[in-house]
Amino acid sequence: MTKYVEIADRVYLLRYPVLEVNVTLVVGTQTALVVDTLATAAQATELARAVRAVTAKPLTIVNTHHHFDHCFGNATLAGTGTPIWAHEAAVAHLSDEGARWQREWYEQCLDTEPELAEALAEVTIRVPDRVVHREASLDLGERVVRLSFLGRGHTDADLVVLVPDADVLLAGDLVEESGPPDFGDAYPLEWPETLAALTHRLGPTTVLVPGHGAPVDRAFAQAQHAALSKLDWLIRDGHADGAPAQAVAAHSPFGPAASLVAVKRGYAELSGRV
């Protein structure tokens, strides 16, 4: 069974092998906070066992955004009265478009990961019931955790979670370690500014937990910000010159395959289509 590892005082990280997703557990004296809930009922059942191996305290849940690998375990992990927090845009996506997202993710996974696709199709989507507009604070009992929306980046609904007394910041998919950023629903022209705002909140010893991959530090976030900024200007220059998206992606610091979607999304931003 996948287990939690303590990375700071009463802050535990579970690195799930499927998609290398991170799920963080923060324990206070009264309640415990689970940040993200994995992708399927089976995964969330495994996650629940891992949580209960650490703490028996009542749970609060935060979804860093609305993508399936971060919130489709909600219905399995959450009890009847368990509060689930998310940004208002994530709540809107899952409320109004949840069935469409579920169908699209099923279709995307069907050829390469058919077992995952079938499990996604069976998920009951539980929409978060606590809405964050810009900032919120959660008192876990002698420990306050802060939720912040710093701007659009990986999606229009990215929350970051700061545990000040442990010097840990959970970045969701605004920061990626195990691979290049995912630009499928991204705002590549806004992402650098959002990541700059995140970086300003990091101290020299802050443990930064990305959405996927190993924990990193401020220097890693700064390097990713620099790469995103370079891509931003490549997109702006390419759009102004009328360059094909493939030609711009070829010069991206993230590689052409990962960046073609980003360039197309950026062109759509500049054209007012996103």
Residue, then its C-alpha position, 0 to 999 in steps of 0.5 A: m500500500t502507498k504510504y505517507v512520509e512526513i516532510a515537515d512537522r505533521v505534514y505528510l506527503l503521499r506520492y501516488p505512482v499513477l501519474e506521480v500525483n502528490v496528495t498532502l496530509v496536514v494534521g492539526t490538533q482538531t482536524a486533518l486536511v487532505v489536499d487533493t484526492l486522486a482520480t478514481a474510487a479505488q485510488a481514493t479507497e487506498l488513499a483513505r487507508a493511508v490517511r487513517a494509518v496516520t490520523a483518526k481526526p475528522l477530515t477537511i479536503v482541498n482540491t487544488h483544481h478541477h482536473f480528474d487526478h486531483c478531485f475525482g476521489n472526493a466522493t469516496l474519501a469525503g464523509t457526509g459532512t466533510p467540507i471540500w474547498a476549491h476555487e470558485a472556477a473549479v466549483a463551476h467547472l465540476s457543477d456545470e461541466g462535470a459530465r463533459w470533463q469526465r467524458e473527455w478524460y475517459e476518451q483521452c485515456l481509453d487508448t493508452e490506459p483503458e483500465l484508468a479510463e473505465a474507472l474514470a467513467e464510473v466515478t461519481i463526481r462530488v462537487p466542492d461545497r466550500v468556495v474560495h474567491r481569493e483567500a481563505s484560512l482553515d483552522l485545523g486546531e492550533r494550526v492555520v492553513r491559508l488557501s490562495f488564488l494567485g491568478r490563472g496558470h495551469t488552469d483558471a482555478d489553481l489554489v495554492v496551500l500554505v502551511p506557515d508554521a511548517d514552512v511548506l507550500l503546496a503548489g498544485d500543478l502551477v509547479e511540475e517536477s516529474g515532467p513539463p507543465d501541462f498546458g491543455d487548459a492553461y493560460p501560458l501568457e498569465w502563468p509566469e505572473t502567477l508563478a512569480a506571485l507564488t515564488h514571492r511567498l517562498g522563503p529560503t528553506t520553504v519545502l515546495v510540493p508540486g502537483h506531480g513529482a518530488p518536492v522542490d525549492r525556491a530555486f526550482a520555482q524560479a527556474q520554472h518561472a524563467a522558462l515560462s517567461k521565455l515561452d510567453w515572449l516566444i508566443r507573443d513574438g510569434h503571434a505578432d510575426g504570424a509564425p506557425a505555432q509549430a515553428v514557435a514551439a520548436h524553440s520552447p524551453f519545454g520542448p516542441a511536443a509539450s509546447l505546441v498546445a501552449v503556443k496554440r493556447g497563447y495564440a488564442e489568448l492573444s486573439g481573444r478566443v480564450 
